[in-house]
Amino acid sequence: MNNNVDAKYSTEVDGKQIWVFDTLCPAAESKELYTNLVASPFKRDEFAKPETQEYRHWAINFNSMFYKSLPVYQRCLDTIKQLTGKDYQAYRGYVNHATFGDMLFTHTDCKPGNDELTILVYICDEWNLEWGGETLFFNNEDDCVFACTPKPGRVVIFNGAIKHVGRPPNRICFHPRYTLAFKMERDHN
């Protein structure tokens, strides 16, 4: 079995899995992605859910040929297969960009009964604990029951039906919070 299957942390929220890895995106790869994102043409057209669409945040969408060619994507596919015994494929790949003062809202990435996963990769060359930017996960009673701290190259894979939110960085952080996201569905081929 692949060592990448050994999650640094794993938990369940209302019976749905969350896995956190620090081995799927090496620091050099995260730093290279970060360097390329700094000059990327982000658009402020992303929103968390229909009722918050007037509060848009920055994102850049990638075409499938690009994001499927990323080494971290391939490593995540292999890890998901080992974790779940199922094949998945991305139907969307993009990067969120958040800075101090942005408003981000809780949301789910799929309907409750869907068998979909989300992969988040924290893209940065450094991150300080005091900068904030955690991804918070909520149970069915809207209590935060798990928080994932951003770190260079950290990957969190979770059931897309878990309510979550990426918090923007704190006032003392002058770096953007980039998360590379893959929305995954079952591959029935």
MOKA-V884455 format. One record per residue. N is the residue number from 1. SS is DSSP state (H for helix, E for strand, C for the rest). Layout:
BEGIN
n: {N	N}
ss: {SS	SS}
END
This chain:
BEGIN
n: {1	2	3	4	5	6	7	8	9	10	11	12	13	14	15	16	17	18	19	20	21	22	23	24	25	26	27	28	29	30	31	32	33	34	35	36	37	38	39	40	41	42	43	44	45	46	47	48	49	50	51	52	53	54	55	56	57	58	59	60	61	62	63	64	65	66	67	68	69	70	71	72	73	74	75	76	77	78	79	80	81	82	83	84	85	86	87	88	89	90	91	92	93	94	95	96	97	98	99	100	101	102	103	104	105	106	107	108	109	110	111	112	113	114	115	116	117	118	119	120	121	122	123	124	125	126	127	128	129	130	131	132	133	134	135	136	137	138	139	140	141	142	143	144	145	146	147	148	149	150	151	152	153	154	155	156	157	158	159	160	161	162	163	164	165	166	167	168	169	170	171	172	173	174	175	176	177	178	179	180	181	182	183	184	185	186	187	188	189}
ss: {C	C	H	H	H	C	C	C	E	E	E	E	E	C	C	E	E	E	E	E	E	C	C	C	C	C	H	H	H	H	H	H	H	H	H	H	H	C	C	C	C	C	E	E	E	E	C	C	C	H	H	H	C	C	C	C	E	E	E	E	E	E	C	H	H	H	H	H	C	C	H	H	H	H	H	H	H	H	H	H	H	H	H	H	C	C	C	E	E	E	E	E	E	E	E	E	E	E	C	C	C	C	C	C	C	C	E	C	C	C	C	C	C	C	C	C	E	E	E	E	E	E	E	C	C	C	C	C	H	H	H	E	C	C	E	E	E	E	C	C	C	C	C	E	E	E	E	E	C	C	C	C	C	C	E	E	E	E	E	C	C	C	E	E	E	E	C	C	E	C	C	C	C	C	C	C	E	E	E	E	E	E	E	E	E	E	C	C	C}
END
